[in-house]
Amino acid sequence: MPTKKKPQVTAAPARRRELLDTAAEVFADQGYNATTVRTIADHAGMLAGSLYYHFDSKESMLEEILRTFLDELWSGYDTVLEAELGPRETLEALVTESFREIDRHRAAVAIYQKESKHLAAQERFAFLAASQRRFEKTWLSTLERGVADRVFRSDLDVRLTYRFVRDTVWVAASWYRPGGQHSPEEIARQYLSMVLDGIAVRTPPHPNSRPV
């Protein structure tokens, strides 16, 4: 008589989130390929076999970590885009939302930065490439709209600017720690004050103004 396969146990949402947070920190610190299920289980204070009651593989854990991060990122971005703000205000809101996501999902962002290029070649992680294309289109169209509306400089190289903003925002995951001295909103404000003065149209001085 055939034996029945032991059903997978569904963890309570809080416990599942805790296990995924632990896995994300290990993946971010040690790298995905170098991390084993046993390593994750050790950090979670449980046996490797017990972890399989909640997840069928480390691939499943990684997929859920990255999908959760990207789903929340796009939820925030879509809210910004649906507000139909001006290009400068849209850029400011997208940057702020990006720093909030780093605050919520720092380890997932670090994993995405390190692993997405080779993971995207796998069918299971094809959503990473799709998200990247959508991300690029969103930022480029915002910058192009700013140039067309004369909010950003007419000589702005929008693709170069996109790459600069993308890389300098998301690299913050390598040093940012939640609960630190600065909130994500404050970091975004400081970042924007440095970036926008470089791409915003300069207001000509008043004819009656005197040099300082």
C-alpha positions, 0 to 999 in steps of 0.5 A: 500500500503506497504511503502518503506524502507528508503535507507541507505545513503552512507557517503562521504569517508572522513566523513565515515572515520571520523565516524569510527575513532570516533567509534574506539576511543570510542570502545578502551576507553570504551570497545565494549560491553559497547559502544552504538550507542548513545555514538558513535553518541554523540562523533561524534556530531550527533543524534543516528538516524542519525548514522543509515543512515551511518551504520546499527549497531555498529557491522558493524562499528566494523567489518569495523574498524578491517577489514581496519586495518588488510587489511592494515597490511597484505598489508604491510606484504605481501610487506615485504615477497614478497621482499624475504629478509634474515630472520633478514631483514624480522624480522626488516621489519615486526617489522617496519611495525607493528609500522607503523600500530600502528601509523595509527590504534592505536585505532583499534590495542587496540580494537583487543588486548582487544576484538578479543578473544571473537569476533573471536567466532562469525561467523561475526568475524571469519576473526580475527582467520584466520588472527591470524593463518596467523600472527603466521605462518609468524612470526614463519617461519621467526624465524625458517628460521633465526635459520636454516640459523644460523642468530639466535641462535641455542638454540632459542625457536622460539615459546617463541620468537614469543610470546615475540615479538608479545606482546611487539610490539602490547602493544605499542598501549596502550601508543603510540600517533601519532605525539609524540616525536618518529616516528614509524620508530624510535621506531622500530629501538630502539626496534630492537636494544634491541631485536636482540642483544638477538637472533642474533648469537654472532660474536666471538672476533678476536684472536688478540683483547684485553679485554677492 
